Amino acid sequence: MTTSTSGARTIQVCQYNALADALALNDAFASAYYGEDDAEANEEMYDLNWTKRSKDLLRAITSNDSTTAPDVICMQECDHYYDFFEPELKKLGYAGLYKEDQWSPCRKFGAPCDGVCIFYKTDKLELLSSHAPGTPRARKDDPALNAGKTLMARFRLKKDPRSESGIRNAIGTLIRGNAKPVFSGEDLQEIVVVTTHLESAKTVDGIITRLEQTKELCRHLNAFATSLCADVDKVQIIIAGDLNATPNEACVVHLRGRGMRNAYEDMSAALGDKNSNRFSTWKTRTGLFKTGEVKHTIDYILYSAHRGSKVVSVAKLPDESEIPSDVGLPTFGFPSDHLPLQARIAIPP
């Protein structure tokens, strides 16, 4: 789905909760997926083993219905950062930042902790600084430090080498004998990208916690975005994450109140598609304190429309009929219990 803009640089963002390996293979998930009496994979079921699923995850991140790969990838539940995602995405021109969750639920299965990460195309973006709120925390629910599992990165859009100014810059660099491009900073847009994974409990306490986490996130974001910046009103903000909250929950409303807009909702409104972003997760989990089947939108790509950014396009999400499963995700072609979101955002000069 696409709308037009004129003259603005664009940045393509991918948002994906990749489903931590340890959580994919725990009994509550596997028994719902494979059946109570047979938690072992069989030939007719999608293989949750990491060797198979890792390749499908990489394909889901880097392949979409647009013409280019994402410039920024925001992930949650990433527990194979160093041994898989970082080396594999480096081959494709990305560098990454990672924040491990010291209170990760993966620990109860004796597995490595998961975390959140931001990957970025090094030929498109220059990393200026990063910030991980609340690291470390003495206890999981410390209200003074709890901004969710959150990572922030500040980028500068590099000159487009195909533009006239980019060509002049490259020629000047070659004449000076410098092997790397030199950017003057003139008219280069700055962007702050935030990825976050908020409290998952679907209770009143969970709703309250997510709102408090969001407020703490915004406090850190405001300080981070305003530091070392001559004109803070021109710094564009993108928040991509699993908020564990439906669109009308308090934490999402709070972000909208601060000028952030949902890329999928805006594209849906622009094109008159009332069914866009039907759901971003569909899962079935059985057992004590499990919710059974859930299918709703809790993942978002939010952008600072109040500062002039516009959504140009989003990758189409499948409807229920396109998912080959009776119990939801993951399944063939969909290696996580969440769907990958993709949005192209136009950044004003």
Secondary structure as the mmCIF struct_conf table of DSSP 4:
data_model
#
loop_
_struct_conf.conf_type_id
_struct_conf.id
_struct_conf.beg_label_comp_id
_struct_conf.beg_label_asym_id
_struct_conf.beg_label_seq_id
_struct_conf.end_label_comp_id
_struct_conf.end_label_asym_id
_struct_conf.end_label_seq_id
STRN STRN1 THR A 2 THR A 2
BEND BEND1 SER A 6 GLY A 7
STRN STRN2 ARG A 9 ASN A 17
HELX_RH_AL_P HELX_RH_AL_P1 ASP A 21 ALA A 24
TURN_TY1_P TURN_TY1_P1 LEU A 25 LEU A 25
BEND BEND2 ASN A 26 ASN A 26
HELX_RH_AL_P HELX_RH_AL_P2 ASP A 27 TYR A 34
TURN_TY1_P TURN_TY1_P2 GLU A 36 ASP A 37
BEND BEND3 GLU A 40 GLU A 40
TURN_TY1_P TURN_TY1_P3 GLU A 43 GLU A 44
BEND BEND4 MET A 45 MET A 45
HELX_RH_AL_P HELX_RH_AL_P3 TRP A 50 THR A 62
BEND BEND5 ASP A 65 THR A 68
BEND BEND6 ASP A 71 ASP A 71
STRN STRN3 VAL A 72 CYS A 78
HELX_RH_PI_P HELX_RH_PI_P1 TYR A 81 PHE A 85
HELX_RH_AL_P HELX_RH_AL_P4 GLU A 86 LYS A 90
TURN_TY1_P TURN_TY1_P4 LYS A 91 GLY A 93
STRN STRN4 TYR A 94 GLU A 100
TURN_TY1_P TURN_TY1_P5 GLN A 102 TRP A 103
HELX_RH_3T_P HELX_RH_3T_P1 PRO A 105 PHE A 109
TURN_TY1_P TURN_TY1_P6 GLY A 110 GLY A 110
STRN STRN5 GLY A 115 LYS A 121
TURN_TY1_P TURN_TY1_P7 THR A 122 LYS A 124
STRN STRN6 LEU A 125 HIS A 131
TURN_TY1_P TURN_TY1_P8 PRO A 133 GLY A 134
BEND BEND7 PRO A 136 PRO A 136
BEND BEND8 ALA A 138 ARG A 139
TURN_TY1_P TURN_TY1_P9 LYS A 140 ASP A 141
TURN_TY1_P TURN_TY1_P10 PRO A 143 LEU A 145
STRN STRN7 LYS A 149 LEU A 157
HELX_LH_PP_P HELX_LH_PP_P1 LYS A 158 LYS A 159
TURN_TY1_P TURN_TY1_P11 PRO A 161 ARG A 162
BEND BEND9 SER A 163 SER A 163
HELX_RH_AL_P HELX_RH_AL_P5 GLU A 164 ARG A 176
TURN_TY1_P TURN_TY1_P12 GLY A 177 GLY A 177
BEND BEND10 ALA A 179 LYS A 180
TURN_TY1_P TURN_TY1_P13 GLU A 186 ASP A 187
STRN STRN8 GLU A 190 HIS A 197
BEND BEND11 THR A 203 THR A 203
HELX_RH_AL_P HELX_RH_AL_P6 VAL A 204 THR A 226
TURN_TY1_P TURN_TY1_P14 SER A 227 LEU A 228
BEND BEND12 ALA A 230 ALA A 230
HELX_RH_3T_P HELX_RH_3T_P2 VAL A 232 LYS A 234
STRN STRN9 GLN A 236 ASP A 242
BEND BEND13 ASN A 244 ALA A 245
TURN_TY1_P TURN_TY1_P15 PRO A 247 ASN A 248
BEND BEND14 GLU A 249 GLU A 249
HELX_RH_AL_P HELX_RH_AL_P7 ALA A 250 GLY A 257
TURN_TY1_P TURN_TY1_P16 ARG A 258 GLY A 259
STRN STRN10 MET A 260 ASN A 262
HELX_RH_AL_P HELX_RH_AL_P8 ALA A 263 LEU A 271
TURN_TY1_P TURN_TY1_P17 GLY A 272 GLY A 272
TURN_TY1_P TURN_TY1_P18 LYS A 274 ASN A 277
BEND BEND15 SER A 280 SER A 280
STRN STRN11 THR A 281 ARG A 285
BEND BEND16 GLY A 287 GLY A 287
TURN_TY1_P TURN_TY1_P19 LEU A 288 PHE A 289
STRN STRN12 GLY A 292 HIS A 296
STRN STRN13 ASP A 299 SER A 304
HELX_RH_3T_P HELX_RH_3T_P3 ALA A 305 ARG A 307
TURN_TY1_P TURN_TY1_P20 GLY A 308 GLY A 308
STRN STRN14 LYS A 310 VAL A 314
HELX_LH_PP_P HELX_LH_PP_P2 ALA A 315 PRO A 318
HELX_RH_3T_P HELX_RH_3T_P4 GLU A 320 GLU A 322
BEND BEND17 ILE A 323 ILE A 323
BEND BEND18 ASP A 326 VAL A 327
BEND BEND19 LEU A 329 PRO A 330
STRN STRN15 THR A 331 THR A 331
TURN_TY1_P TURN_TY1_P21 PHE A 332 GLY A 333
STRN STRN16 PHE A 334 PHE A 334
BEND BEND20 SER A 336 ASP A 337
STRN STRN17 HIS A 338 HIS A 338
HELX_LH_PP_P HELX_LH_PP_P3 LEU A 339 PRO A 340
STRN STRN18 LEU A 341 ILE A 347
HELX_LH_PP_P HELX_LH_PP_P4 PRO A 348 PRO A 348
#
